[in-house]
Amino acid sequence: MANHNIYEQASVPIRNFLGYLETTQNKSPSTVEEYFLDLRTFFRFIKVQRGLVPNGMDFEDIPVDDVDMNLIRSVTLTDAYEFFRYARVQRHNQAAARARKVSSLKAFFQYLTVKAPDSLRLPENPVRELDLPHKRKSLPKYLTLEQALDLLNHVDGIHKERDYCILTLLLNCGLRLSELVALNGKDIRSDHTMRVVGKGNKERTIYLNAACLDALDRYLAVRQKEAAVIIDREALFLSGRGRRISPKTVQAMVYANLKKIGLDGQGYSVHKLRHTAATLMYQHGNVDIRVLKEILGHENLATTEIYTHIVDEQLQKAVASNPLAQVKPRKEKEPE
């Protein structure tokens, strides 16, 4: 369930919306919290614009538990565009961050217009025509095959087997960080498959290859020894204190190993290992794009098709790097 604290900070209309996201839309707790944070920032801005904030109050201290329907009904499309100008100029939000805020705002007012109880219902949606900011499309960053192998070959330390196993699953199965830390021992099945719970609590099955099975066997053989006392017995990956490993611990481990091979500070992250898995499968495994979609747990095929563009770009660069790429026919001599 989403953090109780965000419900306590929210007014009734916002709280109802968050509950709708969590129960009816089946959004994850972290996603629900992101919606709340976006709405909190927006209504803090609106309260400042309306002069509803005491002089000298810090923006981050402005409460939103008193945002009632009168204030919500006063919101106009102009207010929304002024907010996104503020987000860009004052908060230095890039296009991607502003696009997320647009989505949050539109979802909130769509709920109040269509789905909310009669007491909270709006007659019309004031931000229906709100446009998403233009985002520059960029190809996902990923490790080459050689870099991925180098990363695996440099794993060491007291949790060597655990860390190697984590990296192997990330690089072979394309797991999200949230999916990896949520894995339980029973999710590794005797038929060499792995049960993964993805976004929206949707389950998928991933077939484990020889490298994954070997890494799991090696880790499970020392799992008991790595933790003095195992507290979270169901969890597959444990911290040194015997609890389910946290996302922050995995991130720190990945960054530490990237640093060993000289790839720190270059934009690589745990999520980039997911991109690496997808790219390597598509480039070297001749995996059908629809199969890759199922492995990655994407909702839409369009999301997966980004990996075909990676190959297209590489083909374009390969042709452009041909030493004959700039050769042109010699001009014929003018007749004397």
Stockholm file with secondary structure:
# STOCKHOLM 1.0

chainA/1-336         MANHNIYEQASVPIRNFLGYLETTQNKSPSTVEEYFLDLRTFFRFIKVQRGLVPNGMDFEDIPVDDVDMNLIRSVTLTDAYEFFRYARVQRHNQAAARARKVSSLKAFFQYLTVKAPDSLRLPENPVRELDLPHKRKSLPKYLTLEQALDLLNHVDGIHKERDYCILTLLLNCGLRLSELVALNGKDIRSDHTMRVVGKGNKERTIYLNAACLDALDRYLAVRQKEAAVIIDREALFLSGRGRRISPKTVQAMVYANLKKIGLDGQGYSVHKLRHTAATLMYQHGNVDIRVLKEILGHENLATTEIYTHIVDEQLQKAVASNPLAQVKPRKEKEPE
#=GR chainA/1-336 SS CCCHHHHHHBCHHHHHHHHHHHHTSCCCHHHHHHHHHHHHHHHHHHHHHTTCSCTTCCGGGCCBTTCCHHHHHTCCHHHHHHHHHHHHHTSCCCHHHHHHHHHHHHHHHHIIIIISCGGGCCSSCTTTTCCCCCCCCCCCCCCCHHHHHHHHHTCCSTTHHHHHHHHHHHHHHCCCHHHHHTCBGGGBCTTSEEEEECGGGCEEEEECCHHHHHHHHHHHHHHHHHSSSCSCTTBSSBCTTSSBCCHHHHHHHHHHHHHHTTCTTSSCCHHHHHHHHHHHHHHHSCCCHHHHHHHHTCSSHHHHTHHHHHHHHHHHHHHHTSTTTTCCCCCCCCCC
#=GC SS_cons         CCCHHHHHHBCHHHHHHHHHHHHTSCCCHHHHHHHHHHHHHHHHHHHHHTTCSCTTCCGGGCCBTTCCHHHHHTCCHHHHHHHHHHHHHTSCCCHHHHHHHHHHHHHHHHIIIIISCGGGCCSSCTTTTCCCCCCCCCCCCCCCHHHHHHHHHTCCSTTHHHHHHHHHHHHHHCCCHHHHHTCBGGGBCTTSEEEEECGGGCEEEEECCHHHHHHHHHHHHHHHHHSSSCSCTTBSSBCTTSSBCCHHHHHHHHHHHHHHTTCTTSSCCHHHHHHHHHHHHHHHSCCCHHHHHHHHTCSSHHHHTHHHHHHHHHHHHHHHTSTTTTCCCCCCCCCC
//
